[in-house]
Amino acid sequence: MIAAAYLGMRVLGISCVTNMAAGILPRPLDHAEVIRAGKEAGPRFVGLLRAILARLESEPGAG
């Protein structure tokens, strides 16, 4: 992204946080929790990406 921005390209970063960092909660990290959170966030995440792509496609000069 740094190189793309340097070259004048528009960039966008999106992330989905699926669990607290190590040491934040009083219990060990749990991979099943990460998978579950990812599945729960999936439909909203896809909706967000579709909305962003639709908006980008409708901008002048897109294509």
C-alpha positions as a printed NumPy array, in Angstrom:
array([[  0.   ,   0.   ,   0.   ],
       [  2.842,   2.366,   0.737],
       [  4.311,   1.877,  -2.73 ],
       [  0.9  ,   2.212,  -4.396],
       [  0.145,   5.43 ,  -2.514],
       [  3.592,   6.751,  -3.409],
       [  2.792,   6.11 ,  -7.067],
       [ -0.444,   8.094,  -6.734],
       [ -2.813,   5.142,  -6.632],
       [ -5.834,   5.225,  -4.386],
       [ -5.654,   2.536,  -1.729],
       [ -8.033,   1.113,   0.837],
       [ -7.281,  -1.221,   3.719],
       [-10.009,  -3.309,   5.365],
       [ -9.646,  -5.755,   8.214],
       [-11.847,  -7.894,  10.378],
       [-10.688,  -8.349,  13.975],
       [-11.841, -11.761,  15.141],
       [-10.468, -11.892,  18.694],
       [ -8.744,  -9.909,  21.405],
       [ -4.945,  -9.857,  21.41 ],
       [ -2.983, -12.203,  23.622],
       [ -2.948, -11.027,  27.225],
       [ -6.043,  -8.812,  26.945],
       [ -8.504, -11.393,  28.216],
       [ -7.955, -13.574,  31.295],
       [ -8.146, -16.748,  29.177],
       [ -5.967, -18.243,  26.46 ],
       [ -6.561, -17.502,  22.8  ],
       [ -9.011, -19.871,  21.139],
       [ -8.85 , -20.69 ,  17.426],
       [-12.496, -21.829,  17.431],
       [-13.458, -18.335,  18.613],
       [-11.604, -16.828,  15.648],
       [-13.366, -19.132,  13.173],
       [-16.767, -18.433,  14.746],
       [-16.262, -14.652,  14.694],
       [-15.128, -14.788,  11.073],
       [-18.208, -16.738,  10.033],
       [-20.479, -14.324,  11.921],
       [-18.84 , -11.288,  10.313],
       [-18.769, -12.839,   6.835],
       [-22.159, -11.668,   5.519],
       [-21.631,  -8.078,   6.712],
       [-18.084,  -8.08 ,   5.371],
       [-19.277,  -9.254,   1.95 ],
       [-22.001,  -6.586,   1.981],
       [-19.423,  -3.93 ,   2.784],
       [-17.155,  -5.058,  -0.05 ],
       [-20.044,  -5.159,  -2.526],
       [-21.096,  -1.63 ,  -1.561],
       [-17.542,  -0.346,  -1.933],
       [-17.099,  -2.019,  -5.328],
       [-20.453,  -0.7  ,  -6.576],
       [-19.487,   2.803,  -5.557],
       [-16.107,   2.512,  -7.233],
       [-17.694,   1.227, -10.45 ],
       [-20.069,   4.193, -10.555],
       [-17.289,   6.794, -10.231],
       [-16.258,   8.753, -13.301],
       [-13.271,   7.167, -15.02 ],
       [-13.937,   3.734, -13.52 ],
       [-13.418,   0.75 , -15.681]])
